[in-house]
Amino acid sequence: MSTPLIIIIAISVIGLIIFLAVHFSKRNVIIRTLSKIPYKPASSLKTNDLSKVSGKALHVKAPLIAPYTGRKCVFYQIRIQQRVNSGKSSHWKTLVQDEQFQEFFIDTNGDFVIVKPSANPRNYISYLVKDTNQSSGVFNSPTPKFEAVLRRYNINPENFFGMNKRLRYEEGVIEIGERITVAGIAKWKALSEPLPEYPYSKIAALESEGKQKIIITDLPETLPNHRKR
């Protein structure tokens, strides 16, 4: 086999691997899946239909507080990684991957939908935009806020010799009032207690059922009327 042909095949294989990695990434799978589910106003949801709504996320109880930014939210995901050497190469090792959430409302122009994610059994899939990043290194000391987060998770920002570790942090949240998209199987639930500014005795819920899990994301591409760049 000639050298040019080998190069062409190698480039094609690498290109195919990159394409498949992007195409089947969690972000793009969620975008494609949601694009196939029609939007419906909360008041028009029909029991047992796979449905999708978009609106403002609102807390049911005291909101969560994101570890680094301190943002009030109903869902957050963080990851802390350290660059480590392995022989002649190095890679990012995940030290902490933390995900916290609570039940929440979605306000769709005055109509409410309730969503109740569960970890055990896990009844949802999610993708949160990671809009906060921090890093540290030999010549880049962590900020006081970043160091506080590291110590919260029992991570010493310095190594045995007193030098800064090479660390990085990312955080994604669903803030109170942020516009999000959620899909799931529609159910109507009786309210045990009335909600402020909600004069109805029942509320729509989006749930998992069988193999269909709740889908939760704050990706702008999943919002109605989103303009592609």
C-alpha positions in Angstrom: 0.0 0.0 0.0 1.4 3.4 -1.0 2.3 6.0 1.6 -0.2 8.6 0.2 -3.1 6.1 0.4 -2.1 5.2 4.0 -2.2 8.9 4.9 -5.6 9.3 3.2 -7.0 6.3 5.1 -5.6 7.6 8.4 -7.1 11.0 7.9 -10.4 9.5 7.0 -10.4 7.3 10.1 -9.5 10.2 12.4 -12.2 12.3 10.7 -14.8 9.6 11.2 -13.9 9.2 14.9 -14.2 13.0 15.5 -17.5 13.1 13.7 -18.9 10.2 15.7 -17.7 11.7 19.0 -19.4 15.0 18.2 -22.5 13.5 16.8 -23.1 11.1 19.7 -22.0 13.6 22.4 -24.5 13.9 25.2 -25.1 17.6 24.3 -26.0 16.8 20.7 -28.0 13.7 21.5 -30.2 15.8 23.8 -30.6 18.5 21.2 -31.6 16.0 18.5 -34.0 14.1 20.9 -35.7 17.3 22.0 -36.1 18.6 18.5 -38.4 15.6 17.7 -40.8 16.4 20.6 -43.4 19.1 20.0 -43.8 22.1 22.3 -47.0 22.3 24.2 -48.5 24.9 26.6 -48.6 23.5 30.1 -52.4 23.9 30.1 -52.7 21.7 26.9 -50.6 18.7 28.2 -52.4 15.4 27.8 -51.9 12.6 30.3 -49.4 9.9 29.2 -48.2 12.0 26.2 -44.4 12.5 25.7 -44.3 16.3 25.9 -41.8 19.2 26.0 -42.2 22.6 27.7 -39.9 25.6 28.1 -40.1 28.3 30.7 -38.6 29.8 33.8 -37.3 27.5 36.5 -38.7 28.2 40.0 -37.9 26.6 43.3 -40.4 24.6 45.3 -38.5 24.9 48.6 -35.3 26.8 49.7 -33.1 26.9 46.6 -29.7 25.2 46.3 -26.5 27.4 46.4 -23.9 26.8 43.7 -20.5 26.1 45.3 -18.3 28.7 43.5 -20.7 31.4 42.2 -23.1 31.2 45.1 -26.0 31.4 42.6 -29.4 30.3 43.9 -30.5 27.4 41.8 -32.6 24.2 41.5 -29.8 22.1 39.9 -26.0 22.3 39.7 -23.2 20.2 38.3 -19.5 20.8 39.1 -16.3 19.0 38.2 -12.8 19.4 39.7 -9.9 17.9 37.8 -6.1 17.7 38.3 -3.4 17.4 35.7 -1.3 14.3 36.6 1.7 12.8 34.9 1.7 9.2 33.8 5.0 8.1 32.5 5.8 10.3 29.5 2.3 11.6 29.1 -0.2 13.5 31.3 -4.0 13.6 31.6 -6.7 15.3 33.5 -7.9 13.2 36.5 -11.3 13.9 37.9 -11.2 14.4 41.6 -14.8 15.5 42.2 -17.9 15.3 40.1 -20.8 16.6 42.1 -24.5 17.0 41.0 -27.2 18.3 43.2 -30.8 19.0 42.4 -34.3 19.4 43.9 -37.9 19.3 42.6 -38.8 22.5 40.8 -41.5 24.3 38.8 -41.4 25.5 35.3 -43.4 28.7 34.7 -44.7 28.7 31.2 -46.4 32.1 30.9 -48.3 31.7 34.1 -49.0 28.0 33.8 -46.9 25.7 36.1 -45.4 22.3 35.5 -43.6 20.4 38.2 -40.6 18.2 37.7 -39.2 15.8 40.3 -35.7 14.4 39.4 -34.6 11.4 41.3 -31.1 9.9 41.8 -32.1 6.4 43.0 -33.5 5.2 40.7 -32.1 7.8 38.3 -35.2 9.0 36.3 -33.6 11.7 34.2 -30.9 12.7 31.8 -29.5 16.2 31.8 -27.1 18.6 30.2 -26.2 21.9 31.9 -24.1 24.6 30.2 -20.8 25.0 32.1 -20.6 28.8 32.2 -18.2 29.1 35.1 -14.5 28.0 34.9 -11.5 28.4 37.2 -8.0 27.1 37.1 -4.7 27.1 39.0 -1.1 26.1 38.3 2.5 26.6 39.2 2.5 30.3 38.4 -1.3 30.8 38.9 -2.5 30.6 42.5 -6.2 29.8 43.0 -8.4 32.7 43.9 -9.7 32.8 47.5 -13.1 31.7 46.3 -11.6 28.8 44.2 -9.5 27.7 47.2 -12.5 27.8 49.4 -14.3 25.4 47.0 -11.3 23.1 46.9 -11.0 22.9 50.6 -14.8 22.3 50.8 -14.2 19.1 48.9 -11.0 18.3 50.9 -8.6 19.1 48.1 -5.3 20.7 49.0 -4.4 23.3 46.3 -0.7 22.7 47.0 1.5 19.6 46.5 4.0 18.1 49.0 6.6 20.8 48.0 4.3 23.7 48.6 3.7 24.4 44.9 0.3 25.0 43.3 -1.3 22.0 41.8 -2.5 22.3 38.3 -6.3 22.2 38.8 -9.4 23.2 36.9 -13.0 23.7 37.9 -16.3 23.9 35.9 -19.8 24.7 37.1 -23.2 24.7 35.5 -26.4 25.6 37.1 -30.1 26.1 36.5 -30.6 29.4 38.2 -33.9 30.6 39.7 -35.7 32.3 36.8 -33.5 30.8 34.1 -35.3 29.7 30.9 -34.9 25.9 30.5 -36.4 23.0 28.5 -37.8 19.8 30.0 -39.4 16.8 28.4 -41.2 13.8 29.9 -44.4 11.9 30.1 -47.2 14.3 31.1 -49.3 13.6 34.2 -51.9 15.7 36.0 -51.5 15.8 39.8 -53.9 17.1 42.5 -52.4 19.8 44.6 -52.4 19.1 48.4 -51.8 22.8 49.0 -52.7 25.8 46.8 -49.9 27.7 45.0 -49.6 31.5 45.1 -51.0 33.0 41.9 -52.1 29.6 40.7 -55.9 29.3 41.0 -56.2 25.6 40.0 -56.5 22.4 42.0 -54.4 20.3 39.7 -50.9 20.8 38.2 -49.1 19.2 35.3 -46.1 17.1 35.9 -43.4 15.7 33.6 -42.3 12.3 34.7 -40.2 9.3 33.5 -42.0 6.1 32.4 -40.5 2.8 31.3 -37.4 3.6 29.2 -38.4 7.2 28.7 -36.5 9.4 31.2 -37.1 13.1 32.0 -34.8 15.3 29.9 -33.6 18.5 31.5 -31.4 21.2 29.9 -30.6 24.9 29.8 -29.1 24.7 26.3 -30.2 27.8 24.4 -30.5 25.7 21.2 -33.5 23.8 22.8 -35.5 27.0 23.5 -38.4 28.0 21.2 -37.5 30.8 18.7 -33.8 30.2 19.3 -31.8 31.8 16.4 -29.0 29.7 15.0 -25.8 31.6 14.4 
